[in-house]
Amino acid sequence: MPTRKHTLLFALFMSGYMAFFMSGILTGINTGLDAGFVSRWLHAWLLAWCCAFPLVLIGAPRVRALVSRLLGT
C-alpha cells in the first residue's frame, strides 16, 4: 500500500478511535449516564473527530520524529 494512503487511513482510524472513547468518557463524566447520554456522546464524538483527524495528520510525523530522536533510531 502506498505510504500516503497508509498515512491517511491510519489517521482516519486512529482519530476516530481516540475521539470515540475520549468523548464517551468525558461526556459521561460531565453530564452523567442518563437517557440522553448516547445522543450527546455521538454528537461530541463527531465534533471531536472533525478536530482529531487533521490534528493526527499534522501531528503524527512530528511525534514520530520526536520518538526517533529520543530513542536514537
C-alpha positions, 0 to 999 in steps of 0.5 A, a space after each residue: 500500500 502506498 505510504 500516503 494512503 497508509 498515512 491517511 487511513 491510519 489517521 482516519 482510524 486512529 482519530 476516530 478511535 481516540 475521539 470515540 472513547 475520549 468523548 464517551 468518557 468525558 461526556 459521561 463524566 460531565 453530564 452523567 449516564 442518563 437517557 440522553 447520554 448516547 445522543 450527546 456522546 455521538 454528537 461530541 464524538 463527531 465534533 471531536 473527530 472533525 478536530 482529531 483527524 487533521 490534528 493526527 495528520 499534522 501531528 503524527 510525523 512530528 511525534 514520530 520524529 520526536 520518538 526517533 530522536 529520543 530513542 536514537 533510531 
